[in-house]
Amino acid sequence: MNHLSQLVVFRLDNQRYALPLPTVERIVRAVEVTALPKAPSIVLGIVDVAGRVCPVLNVRQRFGLPDKEIRSADQFLIARTARRTVALVIDEAEGMVELSPAEIVAPAVILPGLEQIHGVIKLNDGLALICDLEKFLSLEEANALEAAMCHEAAYEA
């Protein structure tokens, strides 16, 4: 039986990235982000998504892209990790692709040590990097985020 991988493709500047469809909850228009004191620098703040407080992660920082202010034309890609739901600031969602696992190039083949990348796929007009959200935050960043979220929840209670 041939299993296909379904990926959601999105864009940051001129580079494309992808996430496995099962991890993606929805894509919404960007809204104002509330600062989260004591959060790691990769966390831009928090937003309310359907009654849940979600940290907003700066994907641009993780991939070495220049920072920019969140614009009303930007989008939040809401995705689930094993620990929590997060919002990623993206320029634009491009859609979904289906491909066989054999079409995914392992990152170690290209450049060893790319922890946040699960693989690379070829699209009709270029490449996309498949992000591994489970490895997106370092252990220290994940622990700092957890402490900041707990502090925020205690402050609101």
Summary of the structure (lengths in Angstrom):
residues: 157
radius of gyration: 15.9
end to end distance: 51.2
largest distance: 51.8
contacts: 435
relative contact order: 0.24
helix: 22%
strand: 44%
